[in-house]
Amino acid sequence: MALDFDRSILGQVFDETTFPPVTKEEILEFAAALGETNPLYTDEAAAARGPYGGLVAPPTFVTKLRAKKFMPEHLPRFGKTGFDAGRDLEIYAPVRPGDVLTMASSIHDIYEKTGRTGSMYFIVIRNEVRNQRGEKVAVIDHRIMQR
């Protein structure tokens, strides 16, 4: 199947979700679930003496965020089946208790690869996370493979 789709969909935001303020309890629960031992993420008193002046979330905290819409309504289908093909995560700023995070989702890229079993089509959904001050916190590129 030829990779044929309307390229104007690339980069267009199809969802923007604002989440409730991050709580100290959420950060501590997330850190505990990871088995995290770094006091920046687990101990308020120790974190207060650290480089951020207080408790911050582990860098992967943003991966727990779920947008209202996972995919745009008019996304082309390149096959009958699909699955999660991984994520790339870039961290820009720490998440702190009280932060209000907003995630803007867009289709970043669509590309084809040929493997031993034939063509595979990858859709990259980019989720850009910003805090209430407009600072970029993270960029999460989520790849979905279809065949």
PyRosetta script that sets phi, psi and omega in degrees:
from pyrosetta import init, pose_from_sequence

init()
pose = pose_from_sequence("MALDFDRSILGQVFDETTFPPVTKEEILEFAAALGETNPLYTDEAAAARGPYGGLVAPPTFVTKLRAKKFMPEHLPRFGKTGFDAGRDLEIYAPVRPGDVLTMASSIHDIYEKTGRTGSMYFIVIRNEVRNQRGEKVAVIDHRIMQR")
pose.set_psi(1, 131.6)
pose.set_omega(1, 178.6)
pose.set_phi(2, -73.0)
pose.set_psi(2, 146.3)
pose.set_omega(2, 179.3)
pose.set_phi(3, -81.7)
pose.set_psi(3, 91.6)
pose.set_omega(3, -174.6)
pose.set_phi(4, -124.8)
pose.set_psi(4, 115.9)
pose.set_omega(4, 177.9)
pose.set_phi(5, -158.3)
pose.set_psi(5, 164.2)
pose.set_omega(5, -179.9)
pose.set_phi(6, -76.9)
pose.set_psi(6, 106.2)
pose.set_omega(6, -175.9)
pose.set_phi(7, -67.1)
pose.set_psi(7, -11.9)
pose.set_omega(7, 179.2)
pose.set_phi(8, -67.6)
pose.set_psi(8, -13.7)
pose.set_omega(8, 178.6)
pose.set_phi(9, -75.5)
pose.set_psi(9, -18.4)
pose.set_omega(9, -179.0)
pose.set_phi(10, -67.1)
pose.set_psi(10, 130.3)
pose.set_omega(10, 176.5)
pose.set_phi(11, 86.1)
pose.set_psi(11, -10.2)
pose.set_omega(11, -180.0)
pose.set_phi(12, -80.2)
pose.set_psi(12, 128.6)
pose.set_omega(12, 178.2)
pose.set_phi(13, -70.5)
pose.set_psi(13, 125.0)
pose.set_omega(13, 178.6)
pose.set_phi(14, -108.8)
pose.set_psi(14, -8.6)
pose.set_omega(14, 176.9)
pose.set_phi(15, -155.8)
pose.set_psi(15, 143.1)
pose.set_omega(15, 171.9)
pose.set_phi(16, -136.4)
pose.set_psi(16, 118.1)
pose.set_omega(16, -177.0)
pose.set_phi(17, -119.8)
pose.set_psi(17, 129.0)
pose.set_omega(17, 174.4)
pose.set_phi(18, -106.9)
pose.set_psi(18, 131.4)
pose.set_omega(18, -175.9)
pose.set_phi(19, -99.9)
pose.set_psi(19, 157.4)
pose.set_omega(19, 175.6)
pose.set_phi(20, -61.6)
pose.set_psi(20, 159.8)
pose.set_omega(20, 179.4)
pose.set_phi(21, -53.9)
pose.set_psi(21, 139.5)
pose.set_omega(21, 177.3)
pose.set_phi(22, -68.5)
pose.set_psi(22, 134.1)
pose.set_omega(22, 179.2)
pose.set_phi(23, -103.2)
pose.set_psi(23, 156.6)
pose.set_omega(23, 174.8)
pose.set_phi(24, -58.4)
pose.set_psi(24, -39.8)
pose.set_omega(24, -179.0)
pose.set_phi(25, -62.8)
pose.set_psi(25, -40.2)
pose.set_omega(25, 177.9)
pose.set_phi(26, -60.8)
pose.set_psi(26, -43.7)
pose.set_omega(26, -179.9)
pose.set_phi(27, -62.8)
pose.set_psi(27, -47.1)
pose.set_omega(27, -179.4)
pose.set_phi(28, -64.0)
pose.set_psi(28, -40.9)
pose.set_omega(28, 177.9)
pose.set_phi(29, -64.4)
pose.set_psi(29, -42.3)
pose.set_omega(29, 179.7)
pose.set_phi(30, -63.4)
pose.set_psi(30, -45.8)
pose.set_omega(30, 179.3)
pose.set_phi(31, -61.3)
pose.set_psi(31, -42.1)
pose.set_omega(31, 179.1)
pose.set_phi(32, -64.2)
pose.set_psi(32, -40.7)
pose.set_omega(32, 179.7)
pose.set_phi(33, -63.0)
pose.set_psi(33, -31.0)
pose.set_omega(33, 178.4)
pose.set_phi(34, -81.3)
pose.set_psi(34, -15.7)
pose.set_omega(34, -173.2)
pose.set_phi(35, 78.0)
pose.set_psi(35, 23.7)
pose.set_omega(35, -177.3)
pose.set_phi(36, -67.5)
pose.set_psi(36, 138.3)
pose.set_omega(36, 178.8)
pose.set_phi(37, -119.8)
pose.set_psi(37, -5.8)
pose.set_omega(37, -180.0)
pose.set_phi(38, -64.9)
pose.set_psi(38, 123.4)
pose.set_omega(38, -176.8)
pose.set_phi(39, -63.1)
pose.set_psi(39, -19.4)
pose.set_omega(39, 175.6)
pose.set_phi(40, -59.3)
pose.set_psi(40, -28.6)
pose.set_omega(40, -176.2)
pose.set_phi(41, -107.5)
pose.set_psi(41, -8.6)
pose.set_omega(41, -170.6)
pose.set_phi(42, -128.2)
pose.set_psi(42, -14.1)
pose.set_omega(42, -172.4)
pose.set_phi(43, -136.2)
pose.set_psi(43, 107.5)
pose.set_omega(43, -176.6)
pose.set_phi(44, -58.0)
pose.set_psi(44, -43.7)
pose.set_omega(44, -177.3)
pose.set_phi(45, -65.2)
pose.set_psi(45, -45.7)
pose.set_omega(45, 179.5)
pose.set_phi(46, -67.3)
pose.set_psi(46, -40.1)
pose.set_omega(46, -179.7)
pose.set_phi(47, -63.9)
pose.set_psi(47, -31.4)
pose.set_omega(47, 179.4)
pose.set_phi(48, -62.7)
pose.set_psi(48, -27.2)
pose.set_omega(48, 179.0)
pose.set_phi(49, -90.3)
pose.set_psi(49, -5.1)
pose.set_omega(49, -175.7)
pose.set_phi(50, -84.1)
pose.set_psi(50, -174.5)
pose.set_omega(50, -173.8)
pose.set_phi(51, -67.2)
pose.set_psi(51, -19.9)
pose.set_omega(51, -178.7)
pose.set_phi(52, -100.1)
pose.set_psi(52, -4.2)
pose.set_omega(52, 177.6)
pose.set_phi(53, 71.0)
pose.set_psi(53, 18.4)
pose.set_omega(53, 178.7)
pose.set_phi(54, 168.2)
pose.set_psi(54, 177.1)
pose.set_omega(54, -178.6)
pose.set_phi(55, -61.8)
pose.set_psi(55, 135.8)
pose.set_omega(55, 173.5)
pose.set_phi(56, -130.7)
pose.set_psi(56, 160.4)
pose.set_omega(56, 179.6)
pose.set_phi(57, -81.2)
pose.set_psi(57, 149.7)
pose.set_omega(57, 171.8)
pose.set_phi(58, -56.3)
pose.set_psi(58, 149.2)
pose.set_omega(58, -175.4)
pose.set_phi(59, -54.4)
pose.set_psi(59, -32.5)
pose.set_omega(59, -177.9)
pose.set_phi(60, -81.4)
pose.set_psi(60, 1.7)
pose.set_omega(60, -179.5)
pose.set_phi(61, -51.5)
pose.set_psi(61, -39.4)
pose.set_omega(61, -176.3)
pose.set_phi(62, -64.2)
pose.set_psi(62, -19.8)
pose.set_omega(62, -179.5)
pose.set_phi(63, -70.8)
pose.set_psi(63, -12.2)
pose.set_omega(63, 178.4)
pose.set_phi(64, -83.7)
pose.set_psi(64, -11.3)
pose.set_omega(64, -178.6)
pose.set_phi(65, -72.5)
pose.set_psi(65, 138.0)
pose.set_omega(65, 179.4)
pose.set_phi(66, -125.6)
pose.set_psi(66, 121.1)
pose.set_omega(66, 179.3)
pose.set_phi(67, -70.4)
pose.set_psi(67, 161.7)
pose.set_omega(67, 176.1)
pose.set_phi(68, -62.4)
pose.set_psi(68, -43.4)
pose.set_omega(68, 178.4)
pose.set_phi(69, -112.6)
pose.set_psi(69, 124.8)
pose.set_omega(69, 178.5)
pose.set_phi(70, -79.2)
pose.set_psi(70, -36.5)
pose.set_omega(70, -177.6)
pose.set_phi(71, -134.6)
pose.set_psi(71, 152.7)
pose.set_omega(71, 174.6)
pose.set_phi(72, -69.3)
pose.set_psi(72, 155.1)
pose.set_omega(72, -176.9)
pose.set_phi(73, -63.7)
pose.set_psi(73, -35.8)
pose.set_omega(73, -172.6)
pose.set_phi(74, -108.5)
pose.set_psi(74, 39.8)
pose.set_omega(74, 178.2)
pose.set_phi(75, -73.9)
pose.set_psi(75, 131.3)
pose.set_omega(75, 178.2)
pose.set_phi(76, -65.4)
pose.set_psi(76, 147.1)
pose.set_omega(76, 175.5)
pose.set_phi(77, -104.1)
pose.set_psi(77, 130.1)
pose.set_omega(77, -179.1)
pose.set_phi(78, -109.8)
pose.set_psi(78, 4.0)
pose.set_omega(78, -179.6)
pose.set_phi(79, -172.4)
pose.set_psi(79, -179.0)
pose.set_omega(79, -177.8)
pose.set_phi(80, -88.6)
pose.set_psi(80, -27.5)
pose.set_omega(80, -177.3)
pose.set_phi(81, -125.4)
pose.set_psi(81, 159.9)
pose.set_omega(81, 177.5)
pose.set_phi(82, -156.4)
pose.set_psi(82, 160.7)
pose.set_omega(82, 176.5)
pose.set_phi(83, -156.0)
pose.set_psi(83, 167.8)
pose.set_omega(83, 179.1)
pose.set_phi(84, -66.6)
pose.set_psi(84, 125.6)
pose.set_omega(84, -178.4)
pose.set_phi(85, -111.7)
pose.set_psi(85, 17.6)
pose.set_omega(85, 174.0)
pose.set_phi(86, 110.5)
pose.set_psi(86, 171.9)
pose.set_omega(86, -179.3)
pose.set_phi(87, -136.3)
pose.set_psi(87, 148.9)
pose.set_omega(87, 168.9)
pose.set_phi(88, -116.9)
pose.set_psi(88, 140.1)
pose.set_omega(88, -175.8)
pose.set_phi(89, -130.2)
pose.set_psi(89, 126.1)
pose.set_omega(89, 173.4)
pose.set_phi(90, -116.8)
pose.set_psi(90, 128.7)
pose.set_omega(90, -178.6)
pose.set_phi(91, -106.3)
pose.set_psi(91, 134.1)
pose.set_omega(91, -178.8)
pose.set_phi(92, -117.5)
pose.set_psi(92, -35.1)
pose.set_omega(92, -177.1)
pose.set_phi(93, -147.3)
pose.set_psi(93, 150.9)
pose.set_omega(93, 179.8)
pose.set_phi(94, -72.2)
pose.set_psi(94, 152.3)
pose.set_omega(94, 173.6)
pose.set_phi(95, -97.6)
pose.set_psi(95, 130.2)
pose.set_omega(95, -176.8)
pose.set_phi(96, -119.6)
pose.set_psi(96, 157.6)
pose.set_omega(96, 173.7)
pose.set_phi(97, -56.0)
pose.set_psi(97, 137.4)
pose.set_omega(97, -179.1)
pose.set_phi(98, 94.0)
pose.set_psi(98, -15.8)
pose.set_omega(98, 178.3)
pose.set_phi(99, -63.5)
pose.set_psi(99, 137.4)
pose.set_omega(99, 173.1)
pose.set_phi(100, -105.4)
pose.set_psi(100, 113.3)
pose.set_omega(100, -175.3)
pose.set_phi(101, -99.2)
pose.set_psi(101, 140.0)
pose.set_omega(101, 175.7)
pose.set_phi(102, -123.9)
pose.set_psi(102, 131.9)
pose.set_omega(102, -180.0)
pose.set_phi(103, -111.9)
pose.set_psi(103, 124.1)
pose.set_omega(103, 174.9)
pose.set_phi(104, -106.8)
pose.set_psi(104, 125.5)
pose.set_omega(104, -175.6)
pose.set_phi(105, -110.8)
pose.set_psi(105, 135.8)
pose.set_omega(105, 177.5)
pose.set_phi(106, -145.8)
pose.set_psi(106, 162.9)
pose.set_omega(106, 172.4)
pose.set_phi(107, -84.5)
pose.set_psi(107, 116.8)
pose.set_omega(107, -176.7)
pose.set_phi(108, -87.0)
pose.set_psi(108, -39.7)
pose.set_omega(108, -176.2)
pose.set_phi(109, -160.0)
pose.set_psi(109, 154.8)
pose.set_omega(109, 170.6)
pose.set_phi(110, -137.5)
pose.set_psi(110, 126.2)
pose.set_omega(110, -178.8)
pose.set_phi(111, -146.9)
pose.set_psi(111, 164.6)
pose.set_omega(111, -177.1)
pose.set_phi(112, -116.4)
pose.set_psi(112, 143.6)
pose.set_omega(112, 171.6)
pose.set_phi(113, -133.0)
pose.set_psi(113, 149.4)
pose.set_omega(113, 176.6)
pose.set_phi(114, -112.6)
pose.set_psi(114, 127.3)
pose.set_omega(114, 179.3)
pose.set_phi(115, -118.2)
pose.set_psi(115, -169.7)
pose.set_omega(115, -180.0)
pose.set_phi(116, -58.5)
pose.set_psi(116, -32.3)
pose.set_omega(116, -175.3)
pose.set_phi(117, -100.7)
pose.set_psi(117, 9.9)
pose.set_omega(117, 177.3)
pose.set_phi(118, 117.4)
pose.set_psi(118, -161.6)
pose.set_omega(118, -176.2)
pose.set_phi(119, -77.7)
pose.set_psi(119, 142.9)
pose.set_omega(119, 174.0)
pose.set_phi(120, -129.0)
pose.set_psi(120, 140.7)
pose.set_omega(120, -178.2)
pose.set_phi(121, -117.4)
pose.set_psi(121, 129.4)
pose.set_omega(121, -176.9)
pose.set_phi(122, -113.2)
pose.set_psi(122, 132.3)
pose.set_omega(122, 175.5)
pose.set_phi(123, -113.9)
pose.set_psi(123, 126.2)
pose.set_omega(123, -179.7)
pose.set_phi(124, -107.8)
pose.set_psi(124, 113.4)
pose.set_omega(124, 175.4)
pose.set_phi(125, -93.4)
pose.set_psi(125, 121.7)
pose.set_omega(125, 179.0)
pose.set_phi(126, -99.5)
pose.set_psi(126, 126.7)
pose.set_omega(126, 176.2)
pose.set_phi(127, -114.8)
pose.set_psi(127, 112.7)
pose.set_omega(127, 178.0)
pose.set_phi(128, -100.9)
pose.set_psi(128, 124.7)
pose.set_omega(128, -177.0)
pose.set_phi(129, -108.0)
pose.set_psi(129, 128.7)
pose.set_omega(129, 176.9)
pose.set_phi(130, -125.5)
pose.set_psi(130, 154.8)
pose.set_omega(130, 176.3)
pose.set_phi(131, -94.9)
pose.set_psi(131, -177.1)
pose.set_omega(131, -176.3)
pose.set_phi(132, -64.9)
pose.set_psi(132, -16.6)
pose.set_omega(132, 177.6)
pose.set_phi(133, -92.5)
pose.set_psi(133, 2.1)
pose.set_omega(133, -179.7)
pose.set_phi(134, 82.2)
pose.set_psi(134, 4.7)
pose.set_omega(134, 179.1)
pose.set_phi(135, -74.9)
pose.set_psi(135, 136.3)
pose.set_omega(135, 175.4)
pose.set_phi(136, -70.8)
pose.set_psi(136, 122.7)
pose.set_omega(136, -179.4)
pose.set_phi(137, -94.8)
pose.set_psi(137, -43.5)
pose.set_omega(137, -176.7)
pose.set_phi(138, -162.8)
pose.set_psi(138, 158.5)
pose.set_omega(138, 170.0)
pose.set_phi(139, -126.2)
pose.set_psi(139, 126.2)
pose.set_omega(139, 179.8)
pose.set_phi(140, -117.2)
pose.set_psi(140, 117.5)
pose.set_omega(140, 174.3)
pose.set_phi(141, -101.0)
pose.set_psi(141, 116.5)
pose.set_omega(141, -177.8)
pose.set_phi(142, -107.0)
pose.set_psi(142, 118.4)
pose.set_omega(142, -179.8)
pose.set_phi(143, -96.4)
pose.set_psi(143, 135.6)
pose.set_omega(143, 175.9)
pose.set_phi(144, -121.8)
pose.set_psi(144, 129.2)
pose.set_omega(144, 179.5)
pose.set_phi(145, -102.4)
pose.set_psi(145, 135.6)
pose.set_omega(145, 174.5)
pose.set_phi(146, -124.9)
pose.set_psi(146, 147.8)
pose.set_omega(146, 173.6)
pose.set_phi(147, -147.6)
pose.dump_pdb("model.pdb")
